[in-house]
Amino acid sequence: MLKFDVLIIGSGLAGMTLALHLAERRKVGLITKRDLLEGSSTYAQGGIAAVLDTDDSVQEHIQDTLIAGAGICNEETTRYIVEHSKEAIDWLIALGVPFTKDETHETGYHLTREGGHSHRRIIHAADATGAAVTSTLGQKIKAHPNITLLEEHIAIDLITSAKLGLEDKRVYGAYALDKEADEVVTIAAQHTILASGGAGKVYLYTTNPDTATGDGIAMGWRAGCRVGNMEFIQFHPTCLYHPHSKSFLITEAVRGEGGILRLPDGTRFMPKHDPRAELAPRDVVARAIDFEMKKHGLDCVHLDISYKPASFIKEHFPNIYAHCLELGIDITQQPIPVVPAAHYTCGGLITDLKGRTDVEGLYAVGEVACTGLHGANRLASNSLLECMVIGKAAAEHILAAQTLALPNIPDWDDSRVTDPDEEVVISHNWDELRRAMWDYVGIVRTNKRLERALNRIKLLSVEINEYYSHFHVSNDLIELRNLVQTAELIVRSALLRKESRGLHYSRDYPDTLAEGHETVLTPD
């Protein structure tokens, strides 16, 4: 058995922030499914929203967030996170994150603008901000003597009071599969943090890495946490459409810097969908693209920034330029073929401003959580900010807590299971689930589609849980079990919303109700 003061499940910006804030005074265990830098944070291109310019204001950032969130952002949460934005950026700069400089700007840094923002307030490292941030923090993590990094470990389930036969409602760590040794390890901790990211892989097409399988949401739900706003799945409007490129994101900043969306014949279409045109929030742009593709029978639309000087494009979007060029697309000369793809889980485990869930000793930070910041639609580049601000607040709460004597925790018992006979069951169910979610629970929804999806999910759930109870666990089985649970929560939440709001658009309920409300599901 491994023992830590704090166990962090997930190694994105939320997990890294917590680890670094805690490690001076606590023994920290950080587990990650692959290597340290494999996660959604690393793939974040655009940047981090923060009030840094004297022409900008906290109130305007709050207002932009509330408008994008379509009436169900938590205003207290939004104010808290935005008010702490400059402090979070200063922390990253002090750690050595190489943000793009602009000596002509009062801050010394280049600030870009993205859809839904009224000001240039996105600080970035070219078009690979996430990679710059996580690689810088990752070096600090690996060098810290109080942080034990367990790569190639996937959490199976949380160790709860109920599993131990105790009266209280608390989490005492987790069981995890050491993938290289193919052994389940028991990890005990006084405090456990879910920082495992979102659930993009529940859909057939996603900008997310393969690790985004809803693990934390599913584990938290099974442990007794409420979930909120799971129907609000953000589809990024512009994922590169190419047979030899899997889920490559074309950052929002391309539109922020003047990129124009066109049909294959060159016709610009966004102005007829929204007066903000290409700078409308993501849900508006994604629905517009979806509409045009279905209307014209298209496989994709085109994002065109080729009218800008080649030097400008190469300076601002070097990674996108290089990646597209490898595929034979010169974005200085021709438009980029794009399609919408599942991008961000706006809902998740309900937490307070300290990252606390409904279960004692269990915190959730980042995309796995629902703090109320994102409402019905996340404003671009607010997510990395949330990771840092709530991550620091959770660390401070943990550091102030009294130490706890851990109960006796038994090792994982797999004495009554066998090796799987046919693993094709897993791959088939995985594919069926993701296709059903894409076809029936996508950008535009109907009650009939949602009911179809729920029926299939229930059948898959029975099969998967039966398989889970009879065979040794594997990475794919653990992820599939979590995906099907998360998919059910998304569909159940969508069926409860009798309106169209933000990212949830229903043909059966096209109007938006006068008053917004959150969707909250409570475990039985």
C-alpha positions in Angstrom: 0.0 0.0 0.0 1.1 3.5 -0.8 0.3 6.4 1.6 0.3 10.1 1.0 -1.0 13.2 2.7 -2.7 14.1 -0.5 -3.5 12.0 -3.6 -4.0 13.9 -6.9 -5.6 12.0 -9.8 -4.7 13.8 -13.0 -1.7 15.7 -14.2 -3.1 18.6 -16.2 -2.8 22.2 -15.1 -5.3 21.7 -12.2 -3.3 18.7 -10.8 0.1 20.4 -11.3 -1.1 23.6 -9.6 -2.3 21.7 -6.6 0.9 19.6 -6.4 3.2 22.6 -6.4 1.1 24.6 -3.9 0.9 21.6 -1.5 4.4 20.0 -1.8 6.3 22.4 0.5 4.3 21.1 3.4 2.7 17.8 2.4 3.7 14.5 0.8 1.9 14.4 -2.5 1.1 11.5 -4.8 0.3 12.4 -8.4 -1.1 9.7 -10.6 -1.6 10.1 -14.4 -2.8 7.6 -17.0 0.0 8.1 -19.4 3.1 10.3 -19.0 3.0 13.6 -17.0 2.3 15.9 -20.0 -0.4 13.8 -21.8 -3.7 15.6 -21.2 -6.0 18.3 -22.4 -4.0 21.1 -20.7 -1.0 20.4 -22.9 -3.1 20.6 -26.0 -4.7 24.0 -25.1 -3.6 26.3 -27.9 -5.2 29.7 -27.4 -4.1 31.0 -24.0 -5.4 32.1 -20.6 -7.9 34.9 -20.1 -6.9 37.4 -17.4 -7.4 41.1 -16.7 -3.9 42.5 -17.4 -4.5 45.6 -19.6 -5.4 49.0 -17.9 -8.1 49.4 -20.6 -9.7 46.2 -19.4 -11.6 45.6 -16.1 -12.6 42.8 -13.8 -16.2 43.8 -14.3 -16.0 43.6 -18.1 -14.4 40.1 -17.9 -17.1 39.0 -15.6 -19.8 40.4 -17.9 -18.3 38.6 -20.9 -18.3 35.4 -19.0 -21.9 35.8 -17.8 -23.1 36.6 -21.4 -21.4 33.5 -22.8 -22.8 31.4 -19.9 -26.3 32.3 -21.0 -27.8 33.1 -17.7 -26.7 30.3 -15.4 -23.1 31.2 -14.4 -22.6 31.6 -10.7 -21.8 35.3 -10.3 -19.9 34.8 -7.0 -17.7 32.1 -8.5 -17.1 34.2 -11.7 -16.1 37.2 -9.7 -13.8 35.2 -7.4 -12.0 33.6 -10.3 -11.6 36.7 -12.5 -10.5 38.8 -9.5 -7.6 36.3 -9.0 -6.7 36.1 -12.7 -3.7 38.5 -12.6 -2.3 36.7 -9.5 -2.5 33.4 -11.3 -0.7 34.7 -14.4 2.0 36.4 -12.2 2.6 33.0 -10.5 3.1 31.3 -13.9 5.5 34.1 -15.1 7.5 33.7 -11.8 7.8 30.0 -12.5 9.3 30.8 -15.9 6.4 30.2 -18.4 7.6 31.7 -21.7 4.6 33.8 -22.7 4.8 35.7 -26.1 6.4 39.1 -25.6 5.3 42.4 -27.0 7.6 45.2 -25.9 5.2 47.8 -27.3 2.4 46.8 -24.9 2.2 48.1 -21.3 2.3 44.6 -19.9 5.3 43.6 -22.0 3.3 40.7 -23.4 1.2 40.1 -26.5 -2.5 39.8 -25.6 -4.9 38.3 -28.2 -8.7 38.3 -28.4 -11.1 35.4 -28.8 -14.8 34.9 -29.4 -17.0 36.4 -26.7 -14.3 38.7 -25.3 -14.8 42.5 -25.4 -11.0 43.1 -25.0 -7.7 41.6 -25.9 -7.0 39.7 -22.6 -5.7 36.3 -23.7 -2.0 35.9 -22.7 -0.4 33.1 -24.7 2.7 31.4 -25.7 2.4 31.6 -29.5 -0.3 29.0 -30.4 0.9 26.3 -27.9 0.2 27.9 -24.5 -0.9 24.7 -22.8 2.4 22.9 -23.8 4.5 25.9 -22.6 2.7 26.0 -19.3 2.6 22.2 -18.5 6.2 21.6 -19.6 7.4 24.4 -17.3 5.4 23.2 -14.4 6.2 19.6 -15.2 9.9 20.2 -14.7 9.2 21.6 -11.2 7.0 18.6 -10.4 9.7 16.1 -11.4 12.3 17.9 -9.4 10.3 18.2 -6.2 11.3 15.7 -3.4 7.8 15.8 -1.8 6.0 14.8 -5.0 5.8 11.1 -6.0 4.8 10.9 -9.7 3.1 7.7 -10.7 2.9 7.6 -14.5 1.0 4.9 -16.4 -1.4 4.5 -13.5 -5.2 4.7 -14.0 -7.5 5.2 -11.1 -10.2 2.5 -10.9 -12.4 3.7 -8.0 -12.3 5.9 -4.9 -11.9 4.2 -1.5 -15.1 5.4 0.3 -16.4 4.9 3.8 -19.2 2.8 2.4 -16.6 0.3 0.9 -14.9 0.1 4.2 -18.1 -0.3 6.2 -17.8 3.0 8.1 -20.5 5.3 9.2 -19.1 8.6 7.8 -19.2 9.8 4.2 -15.6 10.3 3.2 -13.0 9.3 0.7 -9.7 7.8 1.9 -7.8 7.4 -1.4 -8.2 5.3 -4.5 -7.4 1.9 -6.1 -5.4 2.3 -9.3 -4.1 0.0 -12.0 -0.4 0.1 -12.5 -0.5 -0.5 -16.3 3.1 -1.6 -16.8 3.0 -4.1 -13.9 -0.6 -5.0 -14.6 -1.3 -4.9 -10.9 -3.9 -3.0 -8.8 -2.3 -0.7 -6.2 -4.0 0.6 -3.1 -3.3 4.3 -2.5 -4.4 5.8 0.9 -4.6 9.5 1.5 -6.1 12.0 3.9 -7.3 14.2 1.0 -8.0 13.1 -2.6 -8.3 15.4 -5.5 -10.0 14.6 -8.8 -8.2 16.6 -11.5 -8.8 14.1 -14.3 -10.2 16.4 -17.0 -13.4 16.1 -19.1 -15.2 13.6 -21.2 -14.6 14.4 -24.8 -13.9 10.8 -25.8 -17.6 10.0 -25.1 -18.1 11.4 -28.6 -16.8 10.0 -31.9 -15.2 13.3 -32.9 -13.3 15.3 -30.3 -10.4 17.7 -30.0 -9.5 16.0 -26.7 -6.7 13.5 -26.2 -7.5 9.8 -25.7 -7.2 10.3 -21.9 -10.4 12.4 -21.6 -12.8 9.6 -20.7 -14.8 11.1 -17.9 -13.0 9.1 -15.2 -13.3 11.6 -12.4 -16.9 12.5 -13.1 -17.9 8.8 -13.0 -15.8 8.0 -9.9 -17.2 11.0 -8.1 -20.7 10.1 -9.0 -20.2 6.5 -7.8 -18.8 7.9 -4.5 -21.9 10.0 -3.9 -21.2 13.4 -5.4 -23.9 15.4 -7.2 -23.2 16.5 -10.8 -24.4 19.7 -12.5 -25.0 21.0 -16.0 -23.8 17.8 -17.8 -25.9 18.6 -20.9 -23.6 21.5 -21.7 -20.9 19.9 -23.9 -18.9 22.5 -25.8 -18.3 21.7 -29.4 -15.2 23.5 -30.7 -16.3 25.0 -34.1 -12.9 24.4 -35.8 -11.2 21.0 -35.7 -9.0 20.3 -38.7 -10.8 18.0 -41.1 -8.2 15.7 -42.7 -8.1 11.9 -42.9 -4.4 11.8 -41.7 -4.8 14.1 -38.8 -6.6 13.0 -35.7 -8.5 15.7 -33.7 -6.1 18.6 -34.4 -7.6 21.8 -33.0 -7.5 25.1 -34.9 -7.4 27.6 -32.1 -10.1 30.2 -31.6 -7.4 32.8 -32.0 -7.3 32.3 -35.7 -10.8 33.8 -35.9 -9.8 36.3 -33.2 -7.0 37.5 -35.6 -9.3 37.8 -38.6 -10.0 34.2 -39.9 -13.1 34.0 -42.0 -15.4 31.0 -42.3 -16.5 30.2 -45.8 -18.4 27.6 -47.8 -16.3 25.6 -50.3 -17.3 28.1 -53.0 -15.8 30.9 -51.0 -19.1 32.4 -49.6 -18.8 33.8 -46.1 -21.7 32.7 -44.0 -21.3 33.8 -40.3 -22.7 37.3 -40.7 -26.2 35.9 -41.5 -26.1 33.8 -38.4 -25.0 36.4 -35.8 -24.0 40.1 -35.9 -20.7 39.2 -34.2 -19.9 36.9 -37.2 -16.7 34.8 -36.6 -16.3 36.4 -33.1 -19.6 35.0 -31.8 -19.3 32.6 -28.9 -18.4 29.0 -29.8 -21.9 27.5 -29.4 -23.3 30.0 -32.0 -20.4 29.3 -34.5 -20.6 25.5 -34.0 -24.4 25.5 -34.7 -23.9 27.8 -37.7 -21.3 25.4 -39.2 -23.5 22.4 -38.4 -26.4 24.1 -40.1 -24.4 25.0 -43.3 -22.9 21.5 -43.5 -26.3 19.8 -43.3 -28.0 22.3 -45.6 -25.4 21.9 -48.3 -24.4 18.3 -47.7 -20.8 19.2 -46.9 -18.1 17.2 -45.1 -16.5 20.4 -43.8 -16.3 24.2 -44.2 -13.3 26.4 -44.6 -11.5 28.8 -42.3 -9.6 31.3 -44.3 -6.8 33.6 -42.9 -4.7 33.4 -46.1 -5.4 37.1 -47.0 -3.2 38.1 -44.0 0.6 38.5 -44.6 2.4 35.2 -44.6 4.9 36.6 -42.0 1.9 37.4 -39.6 0.5 33.9 -39.9 3.8 32.1 -39.3 4.6 34.3 -36.3 1.2 34.0 -34.6 0.3 30.4 -35.6 3.6 28.6 -36.1 2.4 25.1 -35.0 -0.8 25.2 -36.9 1.1 26.4 -40.0 3.7 23.6 -39.7 1.1 20.9 -39.0 -1.1 21.9 -41.9 1.9 22.2 -44.2 2.9 18.6 -43.4 -0.5 17.6 -44.7 -0.1 19.6 -47.9 -2.2 22.6 -46.7 -0.4 26.0 -46.9 -2.5 28.2 -44.7 -0.8 31.3 -46.1 -2.2 30.4 -49.5 -5.3 28.4 -48.9 -8.1 28.0 -46.4 -8.2 25.3 -43.6 -10.9 22.6 -43.9 -12.6 22.4 -40.5 -15.5 20.7 -38.7 -17.0 21.0 -35.2 -15.9 18.5 -32.6 -16.6 17.8 -28.9 -14.2 20.0 -27.0 -15.1 20.8 -23.4 -17.3 19.5 -20.6 -18.9 22.6 -19.0 -20.6 20.5 -16.2 -19.2 18.1 -13.8 -19.0 17.3 -10.1 -20.5 20.2 -8.1 -17.9 22.0 -5.9 -17.6 25.1 -3.9 -14.9 27.8 -4.3 -12.4 25.6 -2.4 -12.9 22.7 -4.8 -14.8 20.7 -2.2 -17.4 18.1 -3.4 -20.3 16.6 -1.4 -18.0 13.9 0.1 -15.6 14.8 2.9 -11.9 14.5 1.9 -12.7 14.7 -1.8 -12.0 17.7 -4.0 -12.5 18.2 -7.8 -10.6 20.9 -9.8 -10.6 21.8 -13.4 -12.8 20.3 -16.2 -14.0 17.5 -14.0 -15.7 20.0 -11.7 -18.7 22.3 -12.0 -18.0 25.5 -10.0 -20.6 27.5 -11.8 -18.0 29.6 -13.8 -18.9 28.2 -17.2 -22.7 28.2 -17.0 -24.3 27.0 -20.3 -21.2 27.8 -22.4 -17.6 28.3 -21.4 -16.1 31.6 -22.5 -12.9 30.9 -24.4 -9.7 30.6 -22.4 -11.4 30.7 -19.0 -10.7 27.1 -18.3 -6.9 27.2 -17.6 -7.6 30.2 -15.3 -10.2 28.2 -13.3 -7.7 25.3 -12.9 -5.1 27.7 -11.3 -7.4 29.8 -9.1 -9.5 26.9 -7.7 -6.4 24.7 -7.5 -4.7 27.2 -5.2 -7.8 27.7 -3.1 -8.2 23.9 -2.7 -4.5 23.6 -1.7 -4.9 26.4 1.0 -8.0 24.6 2.4 -6.1 21.3 2.6 -3.1 22.9 4.2 -5.3 24.4 6.9 -7.1 21.1 7.7 -6.3 18.9 10.7 -4.5 15.7 10.1 -6.6 12.6 10.0 -5.9 9.0 11.1 -6.5 6.7 8.2 -8.6 3.5 8.8 -7.5 0.0 7.8 -7.8 -0.2 4.1 -7.9 -3.7 2.4 -6.1 -4.4 -0.8 -8.0 -4.8 -4.0 -9.6 -8.2 -4.2 -9.6 -9.9 -7.6 -9.5 -13.5 -6.4 -12.9 -14.2 -8.0 -12.3 -12.8 -11.5 -10.6 -14.3 -14.5 -8.8 -13.1 -17.6 -11.2 -11.8 -20.3 -12.1 -14.3 -23.0 -12.9 -11.9 -25.7 -11.7 -8.3 -25.6 -13.7 -7.5 -28.8 -16.6 -6.9 -26.5 -14.8 -3.8 -25.1 -13.8 -2.3 -28.5 -17.3 -3.0 -30.0 -19.1 -1.3 -27.1 -16.6 1.6 -27.0 -17.4 2.3 -30.7 -21.1 1.8 -30.4 -21.3 4.2 -27.4 -19.3 7.0 -29.1 -21.3 6.7 -32.4 -24.6 6.8 -30.5 -23.5 9.9 -28.6 -22.4 11.7 -31.8 -25.6 10.8 -33.7 -28.1 11.4 -31.0 -26.6 13.8 -28.4 -24.7 16.2 -30.6 -24.9 19.9 -31.4 -28.6 19.8 -32.3 -30.8 17.5 -30.2 -34.4 16.2 -30.1 -36.3 14.2 -27.4 -36.5 11.2 -29.7 -32.7 11.2 -30.3 -32.0 11.6 -26.6 -34.4 8.7 -25.7 -32.7 6.5 -28.3 -29.3 7.3 -26.9 -30.5 6.5 -23.3 -31.9 3.1 -24.4 -28.6 2.1 -26.0 -26.6 3.4 -23.0 -28.7 1.4 -20.6 -28.1 -1.8 -22.6 -24.4 -1.1 -22.9 -24.2 -0.3 -19.2 -25.6 -3.8 -18.2 -23.1 -5.5 -20.5 -20.1 -3.5 -19.4 -20.9 -3.9 -15.6 -21.3 -7.6 -16.1 -17.9 -7.7 -17.8 -16.3 -5.6 -15.1 -17.6 -7.9 -12.4 -16.2 -11.1 -14.0 -12.9 -10.2 -15.5 -9.6 -8.6 -14.5 -9.6 -4.9 -15.1 -7.7 -3.3 -18.0 -7.2 0.3 -19.0 -9.8 0.1 -21.8 -12.4 -1.6 -19.5 -11.9 1.1 -16.8 -12.3 3.9 -19.4 -15.3 2.3 -21.0 -17.1 1.8 -17.7 -16.5 5.5 -16.9 -17.5 6.7 -20.4 -20.8 4.9 -20.3 -21.6 6.3 -16.9 -20.7 9.8 -18.0 -22.7 9.4 -21.2 -25.8 8.5 -19.1 -25.3 11.6 -17.0 -25.1 13.8 -20.1 -28.3 12.3 -21.6 -30.3 12.3 -18.4 -29.4 16.0 -17.9 -30.3 16.9 -21.5 -33.7 15.3 -21.1 -34.4 17.4 -18.1 -33.8 20.7 -19.9 -37.0 21.8 -21.6 -35.5 24.7 -23.5 -32.6 25.7 -25.7 -29.9 27.5 -23.8 -26.2 27.9 -24.5 -24.6 24.7 -25.7 -27.9 22.7 -25.4 -30.0 23.2 -28.5 -33.3 21.2 -28.8 -35.5 21.3 -31.8 -38.4 20.3 -29.5 -37.8 23.3 -27.2 -36.2 26.0 -29.4 -37.0 28.9 -27.1 -35.1 30.0 -24.0 -37.0 30.2 -20.7 -37.2 33.6 -19.0 -35.2 32.4 -16.0 -32.2 30.1 -16.1 -31.6 27.2 -13.8 -28.9 24.6 -13.3 -29.5 20.9 -13.9 -28.5 18.9 -10.9 -28.5 15.1 -10.6 -28.1 13.4 -7.2 -27.0 9.8 -6.8 -29.6 7.4 -5.4 
